[in-house]
Amino acid sequence: MKALLTVSTAVLMVGCATQPRFVKAYSGQEVPHEQVALLKPTHAVVIESIDGAFARDTRTALALTSVEIEVALLPGQHVVIAGYDNGYAGSTRPIELKFEARAGHRYLLRRNAQGGQWNPEIIDVTGREECWNMGTMLNDPC
């Protein structure tokens, strides 16, 4: 079943954001918070698609602003296509990542640019609150 990426118009607004914006990456009714997994791209990491649903509406907002985003996913296997664009440099091609999401877990989608290569990764940071705020995400400490 392909997930539908539902984007709130609030995500597209440019400006200072103190609260994260939520994107529901599944179709159907809302699922209780504890029954979903959350995926957060770090600074300048751009989600191109999740499970085949194109995220065009979120691309510009996420790449060129400091809007903090949290994507709600149902538990199970997911395919994320990600790129990198910090306004000065970007990836030449998006990368496909597969991962198993668990209910109640938090995942970071972060850059891992070793040797100048775009090599994103998804890591589980459940229970590591220091890894889940926008301030530390700029330095990718986790």
Order of alpha helices (4+ residues) and beta strands (2+ residues): beta-beta-beta-beta-alpha-beta-beta-beta-beta-beta-alpha
